[in-house]
């Protein structure tokens, strides 16, 4: 079927050349995809978990076997460096399909409850066995698939992010409609082809793409959709949440972040600088988990700013296909302008540009120089708002209580970080931070740990077994013993 809106160009952010052409679906075509997922749901949800797992395992193997061409496509669509495209994009996607090829128990027994005769709080249980009679009530909790899940994915990782939604959703017996980010949908189509080759039945995985807002809206408001899993900006997440609320669709939202990195005077500065420095390089700062908001205790403030500035200045910006490149482009010219506008705003607000602040002298590509804004106050917009680029702000604090208060003074709460040689203090502070995750002396993640945010950073948790819960409903079955 020809796409209702024709095709649009997908542009390489490093070269500004056209990578390929993506379909622009019409609203009716999106709803048709949702209807196809609804029709396929019955048989797929009844497919034995072991068979679903085997298909996911094959998909993971196929993606791994095609790692190089898939990574080249991901690099062309996103501007990721070669190492990132191979390991963190395609490699992680393959690993996620393999992870959810493990069959986990979907039901568990609940301890029997003794309901005594005449107990006022057990009237419903007593009616099941006759008035006035005592009963031992058994119970079983069962995870059931939600139904049709719309997966709306982010542009920063067109492999790992969709795989993190599709794999657990399919493992639980759901069918999916995937709406990839308009900037890099071609990788998601390749993923769907790998799933089809692995044996996923027709209608179980459906991909709809398009630049128009109505494409995403149709994938959310379709009456055939039971759940929406979204990764993206808080503003868009709020609009999706409003639509879902009208029909009580389930939601899983991974939204924006402005991660605080609380650096105490006794911290290992080398470790802190290397961790915070990933904001400059990893996806060129286009990642919601980045430690973009540094809070430095005054005794270490000057040294930390100096070392971060030196670190940022050493990073090579340029063609992501070159082995020496550390920082590639941001996703588009429009996004580059947005990031640059925040740097200029920081200057006007009174921040000191300790590193960067100027556009790289490269002929083509949407590049931003890694930028460090020092002497930032808590009320600066550059301190409070998500920039989503290779820009880090630094704000001083005096004592532990102030550091915690500044870290929690945010609309966001996805992942925060603490650096301190005093492990007891680090964990004490971590427990007081209002964030879905906290890294203690690291920016690394445990992929089995629950992932999600407080406040405007999201709703729900995924990763590991938590994703299986996220893509399921829990049913209780009760009987008299």
C-alpha positions as CSV (number, residue, x, y, z in Angstrom):
1,X,0.0,0.0,0.0
2,X,1.4,3.4,-0.9
3,X,1.8,5.8,2.0
4,X,-1.0,8.3,2.2
5,X,1.3,11.3,2.5
6,X,4.0,10.1,0.1
7,X,7.6,10.0,1.4
8,X,9.9,12.4,3.1
9,X,13.7,12.6,3.2
10,X,15.8,11.3,6.1
11,X,18.9,13.4,6.4
12,X,22.4,12.5,7.7
13,X,23.2,15.1,10.4
14,X,26.9,14.8,9.8
15,X,26.8,15.3,6.0
16,X,23.4,16.9,5.5
17,X,22.9,14.4,2.6
18,X,19.8,12.3,2.1
19,X,20.1,8.8,3.7
20,X,16.8,7.5,2.3
21,X,13.1,8.2,2.1
22,X,10.5,7.2,4.7
23,X,6.8,6.7,4.3
24,X,4.4,9.4,5.5
25,X,1.4,7.5,6.8
26,X,-2.1,8.9,6.8
27,X,-4.3,8.9,9.8
28,X,-6.5,6.2,8.3
29,X,-3.4,4.0,7.6
30,X,-2.3,4.4,11.3
31,X,-5.7,3.3,12.5
32,X,-5.5,0.4,10.0
33,X,-2.2,-0.7,11.6
34,X,-3.8,-0.5,15.0
35,X,-6.7,-2.6,13.8
36,X,-4.3,-5.2,12.4
37,X,-2.5,-5.4,15.8
38,X,-5.9,-5.9,17.4
39,X,-6.8,-8.7,15.1
40,X,-3.4,-10.4,15.7
41,X,-3.6,-10.0,19.5
42,X,-5.8,-13.0,20.2
43,X,-3.6,-15.7,18.6
44,X,-0.3,-14.1,19.7
45,X,-1.4,-13.7,23.3
46,X,-2.3,-17.4,23.3
47,X,1.0,-18.5,21.8
48,X,3.0,-20.4,24.4
49,X,5.6,-18.1,26.1
50,X,8.4,-20.5,25.0
51,X,7.5,-20.0,21.4
52,X,7.4,-16.2,21.7
53,X,10.8,-16.4,23.5
54,X,12.3,-18.4,20.7
55,X,11.2,-15.9,18.1
56,X,12.7,-13.0,20.2
57,X,16.0,-15.0,20.5
58,X,16.1,-15.5,16.7
59,X,15.5,-11.8,16.2
60,X,18.3,-10.9,18.5
61,X,20.6,-13.3,16.6
62,X,19.6,-11.8,13.3
63,X,20.2,-8.3,14.4
64,X,23.6,-9.3,15.8
65,X,24.5,-11.0,12.6
66,X,23.7,-7.8,10.7
67,X,25.4,-5.5,13.1
68,X,27.7,-3.7,10.7
69,X,25.1,-2.7,8.0
70,X,22.6,-1.9,10.7
71,X,25.1,0.3,12.6
72,X,26.0,2.1,9.4
73,X,22.4,3.0,8.8
74,X,22.0,4.1,12.5
75,X,25.1,6.2,12.1
76,X,23.8,7.8,9.0
77,X,20.4,8.6,10.5
78,X,21.6,9.8,13.9
79,X,25.2,11.0,13.5
80,X,26.4,8.6,16.2
81,X,30.1,7.7,16.4
82,X,31.0,4.3,15.0
83,X,31.6,2.8,18.4
84,X,28.2,4.1,19.7
85,X,26.3,3.0,16.7
86,X,27.7,-0.6,16.9
87,X,27.7,-1.2,20.7
88,X,25.1,1.1,22.2
89,X,22.6,1.2,19.4
90,X,22.5,-2.0,17.5
91,X,24.4,-4.1,20.0
92,X,22.1,-3.1,22.9
93,X,19.1,-3.8,20.7
94,X,20.2,-7.3,20.0
95,X,20.9,-7.9,23.7
96,X,17.5,-6.7,24.7
97,X,15.8,-9.1,22.4
98,X,17.9,-11.9,23.8
99,X,17.1,-10.7,27.4
100,X,13.4,-11.1,26.9
101,X,13.8,-14.4,25.2
102,X,14.1,-15.7,28.8
103,X,10.8,-17.1,30.0
104,X,9.9,-15.8,33.4
105,X,7.0,-17.0,35.6
106,X,3.8,-15.0,34.8
107,X,1.9,-16.2,37.9
108,X,2.6,-16.6,41.6
109,X,0.7,-17.9,44.5
110,X,-0.7,-15.7,47.3
111,X,-0.7,-17.1,50.8
112,X,-4.2,-18.6,51.7
113,X,-6.4,-16.4,53.8
114,X,-8.6,-17.8,56.6
115,X,-11.9,-16.0,56.6
116,X,-13.8,-16.7,59.9
117,X,-17.5,-17.1,60.0
118,X,-19.4,-13.9,60.8
119,X,-16.4,-11.6,60.2
120,X,-17.8,-8.3,58.8
121,X,-14.9,-7.7,56.5
122,X,-15.3,-11.0,54.6
123,X,-18.9,-10.9,53.4
124,X,-18.0,-11.4,49.8
125,X,-15.8,-14.3,50.5
126,X,-18.4,-15.9,52.7
127,X,-21.1,-15.6,50.1
128,X,-18.9,-17.7,47.8
129,X,-19.1,-20.7,50.2
130,X,-22.4,-20.0,52.0
131,X,-23.4,-17.5,54.7
132,X,-22.0,-18.1,58.2
133,X,-19.4,-20.7,57.2
134,X,-15.7,-20.2,57.6
135,X,-13.5,-20.5,54.6
136,X,-9.9,-20.8,53.5
137,X,-9.5,-18.7,50.4
138,X,-6.7,-19.5,47.9
139,X,-5.5,-16.9,45.4
140,X,-3.3,-16.7,42.4
141,X,-1.9,-13.5,40.8
142,X,-1.5,-13.8,37.0
143,X,0.2,-11.4,34.6
144,X,-1.9,-10.9,31.5
145,X,-0.9,-8.9,28.4
146,X,-2.4,-5.5,28.2
147,X,-3.4,-5.8,24.5
148,X,-2.3,-3.5,21.7
149,X,0.6,-1.3,22.7
150,X,1.6,1.8,20.8
151,X,5.4,2.4,21.1
152,X,6.5,5.9,20.3
153,X,10.3,6.1,20.3
154,X,13.0,8.7,20.6
155,X,15.4,9.9,17.9
156,X,18.6,9.5,20.0
157,X,18.7,5.7,19.7
158,X,16.5,4.2,17.0
159,X,17.7,0.6,17.9
160,X,18.0,0.3,21.7
161,X,14.9,2.4,22.5
162,X,12.4,0.6,20.3
163,X,13.9,-2.8,21.3
164,X,13.4,-1.9,24.9
165,X,9.7,-1.5,24.3
166,X,9.0,-4.1,21.6
167,X,10.8,-7.0,23.2
168,X,9.1,-7.0,26.6
169,X,5.8,-6.1,25.1
170,X,6.0,-9.1,22.7
171,X,7.3,-11.4,25.4
172,X,4.2,-10.7,27.5
173,X,1.9,-11.5,24.5
174,X,1.0,-8.0,23.4
175,X,1.0,-6.8,19.8
176,X,2.6,-3.5,18.9
177,X,2.3,-0.5,16.7
178,X,5.6,1.3,16.5
179,X,5.8,5.0,15.7
180,X,9.5,5.9,15.3
181,X,10.9,9.4,15.6
182,X,10.6,11.1,12.3
183,X,14.3,11.9,12.1
184,X,15.5,8.2,12.0
185,X,12.7,5.7,11.2
186,X,14.7,3.6,8.7
187,X,16.4,1.6,11.4
188,X,13.1,0.7,12.9
189,X,11.9,-0.7,9.6
190,X,15.0,-2.8,9.5
191,X,14.2,-4.0,13.0
192,X,10.7,-5.0,11.9
193,X,12.1,-6.9,9.0
194,X,14.4,-8.8,11.3
195,X,11.4,-9.7,13.5
196,X,9.4,-10.9,10.5
197,X,12.4,-13.0,9.4
198,X,12.5,-14.4,12.9
199,X,9.0,-15.6,12.7
200,X,6.8,-12.9,14.2
201,X,3.3,-13.4,12.7
202,X,1.7,-10.9,10.4
203,X,0.0,-8.0,12.3
204,X,1.9,-8.6,15.6
205,X,4.5,-5.8,14.8
206,X,3.4,-2.8,12.8
207,X,5.5,0.3,12.0
208,X,4.0,3.6,11.0
209,X,6.2,6.7,10.3
210,X,5.7,10.3,9.4
211,X,6.7,13.9,10.2
212,X,3.1,15.1,10.7
213,X,1.8,15.4,14.3
214,X,-1.4,13.5,13.3
215,X,0.6,10.3,12.7
216,X,1.5,10.1,16.4
217,X,-1.9,11.4,17.5
218,X,-3.6,8.6,15.5
219,X,-1.4,6.0,17.0
220,X,-2.4,7.2,20.5
221,X,-6.1,7.9,20.0
222,X,-7.0,4.7,18.1
223,X,-9.8,2.8,19.9
224,X,-7.8,-0.4,19.2
225,X,-4.9,0.8,21.4
226,X,-4.8,-0.3,25.0
227,X,-1.5,1.2,26.1
228,X,1.0,3.8,25.0
229,X,4.7,3.6,25.7
230,X,6.5,6.8,25.0
231,X,10.0,8.1,25.2
232,X,10.5,11.8,24.5
233,X,9.9,15.3,25.8
234,X,7.8,16.1,28.8
235,X,5.6,18.5,26.8
236,X,4.7,15.8,24.3
237,X,4.3,13.2,27.1
238,X,1.8,15.5,28.8
239,X,-0.3,15.8,25.6
240,X,-0.2,12.0,25.2
241,X,-1.2,11.5,28.9
242,X,-4.3,13.8,28.4
243,X,-5.5,11.6,25.4
244,X,-4.8,8.4,27.3
245,X,-6.7,9.6,30.3
246,X,-9.9,10.1,28.4
247,X,-10.2,6.4,27.6
248,X,-8.0,5.1,30.6
249,X,-5.3,3.7,28.3
250,X,-2.3,2.4,30.3
251,X,0.8,4.6,30.0
252,X,4.6,4.1,30.3
253,X,6.3,7.5,30.0
254,X,10.1,8.1,29.9
255,X,10.3,11.8,29.6
256,X,12.9,14.6,30.1
257,X,15.7,14.9,32.5
258,X,18.0,17.5,34.1
259,X,20.3,15.2,36.0
260,X,22.0,16.7,39.0
261,X,25.6,15.6,39.7
262,X,26.4,16.4,43.3
263,X,30.2,16.5,43.7
264,X,31.5,16.7,47.3
265,X,34.9,18.1,48.3
266,X,36.3,14.6,49.0
267,X,35.2,13.2,45.6
268,X,37.6,11.6,43.1
269,X,37.7,14.4,40.6
270,X,39.0,12.2,37.8
271,X,36.0,9.9,38.2
272,X,33.6,12.8,38.4
273,X,35.0,14.6,35.4
274,X,35.0,11.5,33.3
275,X,31.4,10.7,34.3
276,X,30.1,14.2,33.8
277,X,32.1,14.5,30.6
278,X,29.9,11.8,29.0
279,X,27.3,14.6,28.5
280,X,29.6,16.2,25.9
281,X,30.2,13.0,24.0
282,X,27.5,10.3,24.5
283,X,24.9,11.0,21.7
284,X,26.4,14.6,21.7
285,X,24.5,15.2,25.0
286,X,21.2,14.2,23.5
287,X,20.3,11.9,26.3
288,X,17.8,12.4,29.1
289,X,20.0,10.6,31.7
290,X,23.0,12.9,31.3
291,X,24.5,14.6,34.4
292,X,24.0,18.1,32.8
293,X,23.5,20.0,36.1
294,X,26.6,19.9,38.2
295,X,26.5,21.0,41.8
296,X,30.0,21.4,43.2
297,X,30.9,21.9,46.8
298,X,32.8,25.2,47.1
299,X,36.0,23.6,48.3
300,X,36.3,21.7,45.0
301,X,34.4,24.1,42.7
302,X,37.3,25.9,41.0
303,X,39.3,22.7,40.4
304,X,36.2,20.9,39.0
305,X,35.4,23.7,36.6
306,X,39.0,23.9,35.5
307,X,39.2,20.1,34.9
308,X,35.9,19.9,33.2
309,X,36.8,22.8,30.9
310,X,40.1,21.1,30.0
311,X,38.3,17.8,29.4
312,X,35.7,19.4,27.1
313,X,38.3,21.3,25.1
314,X,40.3,18.1,24.4
315,X,37.3,16.3,22.8
316,X,37.5,16.0,19.1
317,X,34.4,17.2,17.3
318,X,33.8,16.1,13.7
319,X,32.8,13.3,11.3
320,X,31.4,10.4,13.4
321,X,32.8,7.9,10.9
322,X,36.4,8.9,11.7
323,X,38.0,6.8,14.5
324,X,39.4,9.8,16.4
325,X,36.0,11.6,16.6
326,X,34.5,11.7,20.1
327,X,31.6,14.2,19.6
328,X,29.4,13.9,16.5
329,X,26.6,16.2,15.4
330,X,23.2,16.8,16.9
331,X,20.2,15.5,15.1
332,X,19.2,18.5,13.0
333,X,19.9,22.1,12.1
334,X,16.8,23.2,14.1
335,X,18.1,21.4,17.2
336,X,21.5,22.9,16.8
337,X,19.9,26.3,16.8
338,X,18.0,25.4,19.9
339,X,21.1,24.3,21.8
340,X,23.0,27.4,20.7
341,X,20.2,29.6,21.8
342,X,20.5,28.2,25.3
343,X,24.3,28.9,25.3
344,X,23.5,32.5,24.4
345,X,20.8,32.6,27.0
346,X,23.3,31.4,29.6
347,X,25.6,34.2,28.7
348,X,22.8,36.8,29.1
349,X,21.8,35.3,32.5
350,X,25.3,35.8,33.8
351,X,27.0,32.4,33.3
352,X,30.7,32.2,32.5
353,X,31.6,30.2,29.4
354,X,34.5,28.1,30.7
355,X,34.7,26.0,27.5
356,X,33.1,26.0,24.1
357,X,30.3,28.4,23.3
358,X,31.1,28.8,19.6
359,X,30.1,26.7,16.6
360,X,32.8,24.4,15.2
361,X,34.4,25.5,11.9
362,X,33.2,22.6,9.9
363,X,31.8,23.0,6.4
364,X,28.8,20.6,6.8
365,X,26.9,18.9,9.6
366,X,24.9,20.1,12.6
367,X,27.8,20.3,15.1
368,X,27.9,21.9,18.5
369,X,31.1,22.5,20.5
370,X,31.1,20.9,24.0
371,X,30.2,23.8,26.3
372,X,30.7,24.4,30.0
373,X,28.7,27.1,31.7
374,X,30.1,28.0,35.1
375,X,28.9,30.4,37.8
376,X,25.3,29.4,37.2
377,X,22.6,30.2,39.7
378,X,19.8,27.8,40.6
379,X,17.2,30.1,39.0
380,X,18.9,30.4,35.6
381,X,16.9,28.8,32.8
382,X,20.0,27.0,31.6
383,X,20.1,25.4,35.0
384,X,16.5,24.4,35.1
385,X,15.5,23.5,31.6
386,X,16.5,20.5,29.5
387,X,18.9,21.6,26.8
388,X,19.5,18.1,25.3
389,X,22.9,18.8,23.9
390,X,26.6,18.9,24.9
391,X,26.1,21.6,27.4
392,X,26.9,21.3,31.2
393,X,26.1,23.9,33.9
394,X,28.0,24.2,37.2
395,X,26.6,25.7,40.4
396,X,28.4,25.9,43.8
397,X,27.0,24.8,47.1
398,X,28.2,25.0,50.7
399,X,27.1,21.9,52.7
400,X,25.3,18.6,52.3
401,X,21.8,20.0,53.1
402,X,22.2,22.7,50.5
403,X,23.5,20.3,47.9
404,X,20.5,18.0,48.4
405,X,18.1,21.0,48.3
406,X,19.6,22.3,45.0
407,X,19.5,18.8,43.5
408,X,15.8,18.4,44.4
409,X,14.9,21.9,43.2
410,X,13.9,20.7,39.7
411,X,10.8,19.9,37.7
412,X,12.6,16.7,36.7
413,X,13.7,13.6,38.5
414,X,15.1,10.9,36.2
415,X,18.6,10.1,37.2
416,X,20.9,12.0,39.6
417,X,24.5,11.4,40.6
418,X,26.6,11.7,43.7
419,X,30.4,11.7,43.9
420,X,32.0,11.3,47.3
421,X,34.8,9.2,48.9
422,X,32.5,8.8,51.9
423,X,30.3,6.0,50.8
424,X,28.0,6.3,53.8
425,X,27.3,9.9,52.9
426,X,26.9,9.1,49.2
427,X,24.2,6.6,49.9
428,X,22.6,8.8,52.6
429,X,22.4,11.6,50.0
430,X,21.2,9.2,47.3
431,X,18.2,8.1,49.3
432,X,17.2,11.8,49.8
433,X,17.3,12.7,46.1
434,X,13.9,12.8,44.4
435,X,14.9,10.9,41.3
436,X,14.0,7.5,39.8
437,X,17.7,6.5,39.8
438,X,20.9,7.6,41.4
439,X,24.4,6.8,40.3
440,X,27.0,6.7,43.2
441,X,30.4,7.5,41.9
442,X,29.4,6.3,38.4
443,X,27.3,7.1,35.4
444,X,27.0,3.4,34.6
445,X,23.7,1.6,34.7
446,X,22.5,-1.9,35.8
447,X,20.1,-2.8,33.0
448,X,18.1,-5.1,35.3
449,X,17.4,-2.2,37.7
450,X,14.0,-0.4,37.4
451,X,14.3,2.7,35.1
452,X,11.9,5.7,35.2
453,X,11.4,9.1,36.7
454,X,9.9,11.1,39.4
455,X,7.8,14.2,38.8
456,X,7.8,15.4,35.1
457,X,10.4,12.8,34.1
458,X,7.9,10.1,33.6
459,X,5.3,7.6,34.7
460,X,6.1,3.9,35.4
461,X,9.2,1.8,35.3
462,X,10.8,-0.6,32.8
463,X,14.1,-2.5,32.2
464,X,14.7,-6.1,33.4
465,X,11.7,-7.8,34.9
466,X,10.1,-4.4,35.6
467,X,9.4,-4.1,31.9
468,X,7.4,-7.3,32.0
469,X,5.2,-5.8,34.7
470,X,5.0,-2.5,32.8
471,X,3.6,-4.3,29.7
472,X,1.1,-6.5,31.6
473,X,-2.0,-6.3,33.7
474,X,-2.3,-8.3,36.9
475,X,-5.3,-10.5,37.4
476,X,-6.2,-12.2,40.6
477,X,-8.0,-15.6,40.7
478,X,-9.5,-16.6,44.0
479,X,-11.1,-19.9,45.1
480,X,-12.3,-21.6,48.3
481,X,-9.8,-24.1,49.8
